[in-house]
Amino acid sequence: MKRLIASVLVASIAVMLLAGCAGITSIAGGTGGMVFTQTDAAVAVGSANGFSKIGTSESTAIVCIATGDSSIKKAMENGGITKIHHVDAKVFSVLGVYAKYTTVVYGE
């Protein structure tokens, strides 16, 4: 019985370590690594003819605590953008312990 309890405990700890807490959904790019992720992906296209301004917004997660505003609206405010050309997203994650999601808006 002690051996069974020890085995379940070890398996539970292994699952927790492999799963991690600071995760980001696979919105950008649809790919993610369990150990390390660094991806860039297209999110949206707007109606502006070109872009002369760039705005960014980001949110971060550290060990099950997430904070920030990575919305398109916030990125537009930060860049002084009123008309969107296109939107990209950047995802960075290490071991499920630290993660960052950055929205980059290009526009006028």
C-alpha positions in Angstrom: 0.0 0.0 0.0 2.9 2.4 0.8 4.4 1.6 -2.6 1.1 2.5 -4.4 0.8 5.8 -2.5 4.4 6.7 -3.3 3.9 5.9 -6.9 0.7 8.0 -7.2 2.5 10.9 -5.4 5.5 10.7 -7.7 3.2 10.6 -10.8 1.2 13.6 -9.5 4.3 15.6 -9.0 5.6 14.7 -12.5 2.3 15.8 -14.1 2.4 19.1 -12.2 6.0 19.8 -13.3 5.3 19.0 -16.9 2.0 20.9 -17.1 3.2 24.2 -15.5 0.9 27.0 -14.5 2.0 30.1 -16.5 0.5 29.1 -19.8 -0.9 31.0 -22.8 -3.6 29.6 -25.0 -2.6 28.7 -28.5 -4.3 31.7 -30.1 -1.2 32.9 -31.9 0.2 30.5 -34.3 -1.4 27.4 -32.9 1.9 26.0 -31.7 3.5 25.8 -28.3 6.3 23.9 -26.7 6.2 22.5 -23.2 9.7 23.6 -22.4 10.2 26.7 -24.5 7.9 28.7 -26.9 8.8 31.8 -28.9 6.3 32.4 -31.8 5.1 35.3 -33.9 1.7 35.1 -35.7 -0.7 37.2 -37.7 -4.0 38.0 -35.8 -6.0 40.4 -37.9 -6.0 42.8 -40.9 -7.6 46.2 -41.0 -8.6 48.8 -43.6 -5.7 51.2 -43.4 -3.6 51.7 -46.6 -0.3 51.6 -44.8 1.3 52.0 -41.4 3.4 54.8 -39.9 2.8 53.9 -36.2 3.3 50.8 -34.1 1.7 50.2 -30.7 2.2 47.3 -28.3 0.5 45.9 -25.3 1.4 42.9 -23.2 0.3 40.6 -20.4 2.6 38.3 -18.4 2.2 35.2 -16.2 4.5 34.0 -13.5 3.7 30.7 -11.7 -0.1 30.8 -11.9 -0.5 34.6 -11.5 -1.3 36.5 -14.7 -1.6 40.3 -15.2 -1.6 42.9 -17.9 -3.7 44.1 -20.8 -2.7 42.7 -24.2 -5.8 43.9 -26.0 -5.7 45.5 -29.4 -7.5 48.5 -28.0 -4.6 49.1 -25.5 -2.0 48.6 -28.2 -3.8 51.2 -30.3 -3.9 53.6 -27.4 -0.2 53.1 -26.7 0.8 53.7 -30.3 -1.7 56.6 -31.0 -3.3 54.5 -33.7 -6.8 55.2 -35.0 -6.9 53.0 -38.1 -5.5 49.5 -38.1 -3.3 48.1 -41.0 -2.6 44.7 -39.3 -2.1 43.1 -35.9 0.5 40.5 -34.9 1.0 38.6 -31.7 4.2 37.3 -30.0 4.2 34.5 -27.5 7.1 33.7 -25.2 7.0 31.0 -22.5 9.6 29.1 -20.5 8.8 25.8 -18.7 5.3 27.0 -17.9 6.8 29.2 -15.1 7.0 32.4 -17.1 5.0 33.5 -20.1 4.4 36.8 -22.0 1.9 37.6 -24.7 2.5 40.7 -26.7 0.0 42.3 -29.2 1.6 44.5 -31.9 -0.7 46.8 -33.9 0.5 48.6 -37.0 -1.6 51.5 -38.4 -2.1 55.2 -38.9 
